[in-house]
């Protein structure tokens, strides 16, 4: 189990606390400090139960400032974008190896632990 975590994000911190309280073992991935590679991102995107665009923070200023936006129906294009601009990765994402979930609200993590 891994949480893709940004400690500055309140939802990410809340999800982190739920994981701690549950007692499950997990790995914290601070994706802003150690950005994920395109293959890693494709693997996570393939386990989401929603379209790949859901993993992009489309309300973020960085998204709006992009001159060319990727085809959001294409997982590889979304992964390439997120590898280049890790700040655009939605958070928190929890991945148990079978299912990945964008935990907004944070309580969604309880469905996959």
KOLLOSE-679626 format. One record per residue (C-alpha): residue in one letter; y, x, z. Coordinates in steps of 0.2 Angstrom, whole numbers, plus 5000, padded with zeros to 4 digits. Each point is the difference from the previous one (the first is absolute). Last residue first. Layout:
BEGIN
A / Y / X / Z
...
END
This chain:
BEGIN
X / 4996 / 4962 / 5015
X / 5004 / 4991 / 4984
X / 5007 / 4983 / 5006
X / 5008 / 5008 / 5015
X / 5011 / 5010 / 4988
X / 5008 / 4984 / 4995
X / 5009 / 4999 / 5017
X / 5013 / 5013 / 4993
X / 5009 / 4986 / 4989
X / 5000 / 5008 / 4988
X / 4984 / 5010 / 5001
X / 4998 / 5005 / 4982
X / 4981 / 5000 / 5000
X / 4987 / 5012 / 4993
X / 4982 / 4995 / 5000
X / 4984 / 5010 / 4998
X / 5005 / 5017 / 5007
X / 5009 / 4992 / 5015
X / 5017 / 5002 / 4993
X / 5016 / 4994 / 5009
X / 5016 / 4999 / 4991
X / 5016 / 5000 / 5010
X / 5011 / 5001 / 4991
X / 5004 / 4998 / 4981
X / 5001 / 5016 / 4991
X / 5017 / 5002 / 4992
X / 5004 / 5015 / 5011
X / 4986 / 5009 / 4991
X / 5010 / 5002 / 4984
X / 4990 / 5011 / 4988
X / 4983 / 4995 / 5007
X / 5006 / 4982 / 5001
X / 5005 / 5000 / 4982
X / 4984 / 5008 / 4994
X / 4990 / 4988 / 5011
X / 5009 / 4985 / 4992
X / 4997 / 5007 / 4982
X / 4981 / 5003 / 5004
X / 4999 / 4982 / 5008
X / 5007 / 4992 / 4984
X / 5007 / 4982 / 5003
X / 5016 / 5008 / 5007
X / 5004 / 5008 / 4982
X / 5012 / 5013 / 5007
X / 5019 / 4999 / 5002
X / 5011 / 5010 / 4990
X / 5018 / 5003 / 5007
X / 4994 / 4999 / 5018
X / 5015 / 4996 / 5011
X / 4993 / 4983 / 5005
X / 4984 / 5009 / 5006
X / 5010 / 5013 / 5010
X / 5011 / 4986 / 5008
X / 4984 / 4992 / 5007
X / 4996 / 4982 / 4997
X / 4986 / 5004 / 4989
X / 4991 / 5009 / 5014
X / 4984 / 5003 / 4989
X / 4983 / 4997 / 5007
X / 5001 / 4981 / 4994
X / 5002 / 5006 / 4982
X / 4982 / 5005 / 5001
X / 4994 / 4982 / 5000
X / 4992 / 4993 / 5016
X / 4984 / 5003 / 5010
X / 5003 / 5019 / 5000
X / 4985 / 5011 / 4998
X / 5005 / 5006 / 4983
X / 5017 / 5004 / 5006
X / 4992 / 5012 / 5013
X / 4990 / 5009 / 4987
X / 5014 / 5001 / 4987
X / 5011 / 5007 / 5014
X / 4988 / 5014 / 5004
X / 4998 / 5004 / 4981
X / 5019 / 5001 / 4998
X / 5002 / 5011 / 5015
X / 5006 / 4995 / 5017
X / 5016 / 5006 / 5007
X / 4999 / 5011 / 5015
X / 5016 / 4998 / 5010
X / 5004 / 4983 / 4993
X / 4982 / 4995 / 5001
X / 4998 / 5003 / 5018
X / 4981 / 4996 / 5000
X / 4994 / 4995 / 5017
X / 4981 / 5001 / 5002
X / 4990 / 4986 / 5008
X / 4988 / 4997 / 5014
X / 4999 / 4982 / 5007
X / 5006 / 4997 / 5018
X / 5008 / 4983 / 4995
X / 5016 / 5005 / 5010
X / 5003 / 5015 / 4990
X / 4998 / 4991 / 4984
X / 5012 / 4986 / 5006
X / 5013 / 5014 / 5005
X / 4999 / 5008 / 4982
X / 5003 / 4983 / 4993
X / 5015 / 4997 / 5010
X / 5006 / 5018 / 4996
X / 4998 / 4996 / 4981
X / 5009 / 4984 / 5002
X / 5015 / 5009 / 5009
X / 5001 / 5013 / 4986
X / 5007 / 5017 / 5006
X / 4982 / 5006 / 5004
X / 4995 / 4998 / 4982
X / 4981 / 4998 / 4999
X / 4986 / 4998 / 4987
X / 4987 / 4995 / 5013
X / 4982 / 5006 / 4997
X / 4983 / 4994 / 5005
END
